[in-house]
Amino acid sequence: MSELVAIVLPTFGLIGLGYLVGRLGLLGDRAGDGLSDYVFLIAIPSLIFRTLAEGQSPAANPWGYWIAYFGGVAVVWMISMAIAIKGLGRDRREAAVHGFAAAQSNTVLVGVPLILNVYGEAGATPLFLLLAVHLPIMMTAAALLIETAGPRGSSGAMAKRLARTIVTHPIILALVAGLVAQRQGYVPAGAFGSVIGQLAATASPCALIAMGLALKRFGFLSDLKAVWSISALKLVLHPLLVWALAFHVLDVPPVWAGVAVLFAAMPCGINAYLIAARYQVGETTASAAIAVSTAISVLSVSVWLLVLGVA
């Protein structure tokens, strides 16, 4: 557990820094909004493009692995949206944010160091394979859900809105560009590669500081029903579903199954706040759910390590 605490503490350190500078008035709400926009429009697309361009497609698709993980994602996302709409009276746009928060894992800041420490080289391939597709798929799905969750007009109007989103959204453009680069064997190098690398490296720290500013702005002791609901779905139901599918339904190798379960057991990812901030919906809930689930994950992930027999 002490090792997990050591991994989680830097995350809280950056969130706390953002909260502190906001509290001291060094950075205001406009700075927080600008920082969130920078991460969403520039840093995250750079990270997605670099990750896909530098990644490699597997020789044979591990379908059981994909189905076990993303099957759990789909179920948790839908349940969280249903709770938000039916139980909490939220609209479809905010429900999409709730669903994304419950299904999106904090992979880079918490997941990668923990999983590599637990499984070593044996876990590197399934980890980075999932990492390469996780962010692009999740961010694209969230953006499309929110973009198409506005007032229901004619089917033609919705089709136009969806088409406009697909051809102009920075995350979707980064996804397409990254896949094209991967297929053509192009890896960003030289000055361009350096710029992309530096922009990608700013995504996580800037996002965490922006979230700290948001916590100061919106608080984190409100909307507790939603926050606890999202945290429970993320830390308990998501890994439980993946565990059942990977170990008891599908033929997934033990190490790959363990990586998928731990990936699912990670707390809510920072991208939930970025999506919420970008579309100005559910910021309070998203930021609080990230903070609460990250704190609780010190205990919940320790339980999953015991369940997997790798503690």
N, C-alpha and C positions, 0 to 999 in steps of 0.2 A: 504493500500500500504506500509506503514511503516513496517508492520510485514513481508511482502514479501521481502522488502529491507534487513531486519535483517537476513532473511534466506539466501539470495543470497550473502551477503557480505563475509561470511567466505569462500565461493567458490572462489571469486575473491582474497581473502587474500592469499590462498594457491597458486593460479595461479601466483599472483604477487610475492610471495616469490620465486617461481621457476624462474620467469623472472629476479628477482633481483640478485639471486646467480649466474645465468648465465651471467648477465651483468657485475658483479663484478669479474668474472673469478674464482669463488670459485668452480663451477662445470662446466665441459666442455661438448662438444657434446657426447663424449663417455660415460660420466656419465649419461646423459639423455637417451641415447640408452639402457644402462644397466638397468636403473630404469624402463623404458618402458617394457623391456623384463621380468624383475622380476614380474611386475604387470600382464602381459599377461600370463606368463607361470606358475606362482605360486600363486599370490594373488587372481586373478580373479577365477581360477579353485577352490581354497579353498572356496571362497565366494559362488560360484555356488553349490558346494557339500554341504556346511553347510546349505544353504538356502533350498535346496531340501530335505535333510535328516531331517531337523527340521520341515518341512512343512507337511501339511496333505491334502490329496485329499478330495474334497468336496463329500458329500453323493450323490448329483446329479449334473452333469455337467451343469453349467449355460451357455448353448450354445449361447443364445442371447448376453450375456456379452462378450464372447470370439469373436464372429463374429463381433460385433460392433467395438471392439478395434482393433483386428488384421486385419479386413477388411480394416480399415483406414490405418493401417501400410502398407499393401500390395499395396494399390493404391498409396500412397505417395512415397513409395520406387520405384515403377515402373516409376512414373512420373519423379522423380529426376534422375533416371538412363537414361531415355529417353532424358531429357534436357542435361545431361552431354555428351551423345554420339552425339546426333543430333545437339544440340545448341552450345555446347562448344568444340566439337571435341576431347573428352577424350576417352581413350580406355576402354574396358569392366572392367578391374580391378579397375581403378580409378572411373568409373561410379558406381561400387558396393559400394565403400566407400562413394560416394555422396548419394546414396540411403540409406545406413545405417545411415548416419549422419542425414538425413531428417526424418527418422522414429524412431530412438532410443531416448528415453526420459531420461532426467536426473532425475532419480527416487529417489535414496537414499538421495542425497545431498539437493535437492529442493522439490521433490514431496512428500516424506513421511511426513516431518514436516508440510507442507502446507495443505495437504489433511486431516491429522488427526486433525489439528486445525479447519478446516472448518466443517468436518462432525463428528468428535469425534468418539465414539465407534461404531456408526452405520456404519461408513465408513471403520472401521478397517478390517473387513472380506473381502470385495471386494478388498481393497487396497493390503493386503498381499497375497491374492490369486493370483492377477495379478503380483505382485512383484516376487512371487516364480517361475513363468514361463517366465516372460518377458526377463530377462537377458540370461538364457540358450537358449531360442528359437532364440533371436535376434543375439547373438554372434555366434551360430552354423550356422544360415542361412548366416550371413556375411562371415564367414570363408569358407563355402562351395562354395559360389558364387565367391569369390576371387580365391580360389584354383583351381576352374574349369574354370576360365576366361582367362587362358593362351592361347597360340597359339593353334588353333584347329587342333588336330591330328586325328587319327582314333578313332572310337567310342570305340575300345578296349583300346587304350591308355588313353582316358578320363575316362573310367570305372576304370582302374587301379589307376589313380591319385585320383579319388574320393574315392575308397576303402582305399587307403593308408592314405588319410586325415582322414577318419572316424575312423580308428583303431589307429591312432597315435596322433591326435590333442588333446592337453591338455584340451581344453574346452569341446570337445565332450566326452572325457573320464570322466571328472568331472560330466557332465550331466548324463551319464549312471550310474556312481557310486552313484550319489545322488538319482536317481530314484530307484535303487536297494536297497539302504539303507532305503529309505522311505517305499518301499513295504515290507521290512523285519522288519520294526519297529525299525531300529537301529538309535540311535541318538549319535553322537560322544560325548564321555564323558571322564573323567579322563585326563591323560596327553595328549592323542591324541586329545581329544576335545579341550583342552586348546591351543595346537599348531595350530589346524585348525582355532580356533576363533581368535587368535592373527594374523595369516596370513591374514585372511579375513578382519580384521579391518584395515589393512594397504592398502587395495586396493584403496579406494577413495583418501586419502591424498597423497599417493605416485603418483597416476595417475595425480592428479591436479598439483603437483610440476613438474612432467615430462612434462606436457603440457605447463607449464610456461617456462621451458627450451626450448621447441620446438618453442614457440612464439618468444623467443629471437633469436633463430637460423634461423627460416624461415620467421619471420615477420608476421604481420596480416593485412597489408594494400594492399596486392596483391590478385589477383584472386577474386576481389570484386563481379563480376557478379555471380560467383558460390556461394560465401558466402551469398549474399543477396537472391539468389534463394533458397538455402537450408534453410535459416532462415525463409523465408516466408512460405515455405511448412511445416516446423516444427511447427511454432507458429500459423499459420492461417488455412491452409488447413487440416492438420491432426486432430486438435480438431473439426473443422467444420464437417468433414466426420463422426467422431465418434458421435458427437452430433446429426446429422441427422439420423444415423443408430440406435442409442440407444434410442432416444426420439420419433422418428417419423416412424421408419420402424419395429424395433424389440420390443418385449415385455420385456423390461429391467426395473426393479424397479427403481424409481427416484433416490434414493441414489446411487445405483450401477451405473446408467447411469452417474450421476454427477461425481463420482470417475473416471470413464473411460474417460470422457471429460477432466478433470483436468490432469489426467495422460498423455493424449495425448498433452495437452497444455504446458507441461514442455519443457524447452529448450533442445538443442542437448546434448546428454549424453557424458560423458568423454570417453566411450568405443569406440566412433567413432575415436578418436585420437589414442587409443591403437591399434585398428585394422590397421589404416593407418601406424602407426610407425612400427608395427610388419612386415607388408608386404612392407614397404618403398614405399608407393604410396599414394599421396594425403595428406601428412602430413600438408602442409601449409593450404590447404582448410579446413581440418577437425578441426585443432586447432583454426583457425580464426572463423569458423562457431560456434564453442562452445562458444567462448568469446562473439561474437556479439549477438547470440541468447539469451545468458544468460542475457546480459545487457538489451535487448529489452523486455525480458519476464516480467520485472517488470511492464511494461505497458500492454502488451498483456494479461498476466494472470489476471490482475486486470479487464480487459474488460470481460474475460470469467467468472469471479466470479459474475459480474453484470448480464451477460446473464443467468447464472444458478440461480440467485436470492439468492445467499449466501454471497454476499459482506457485 
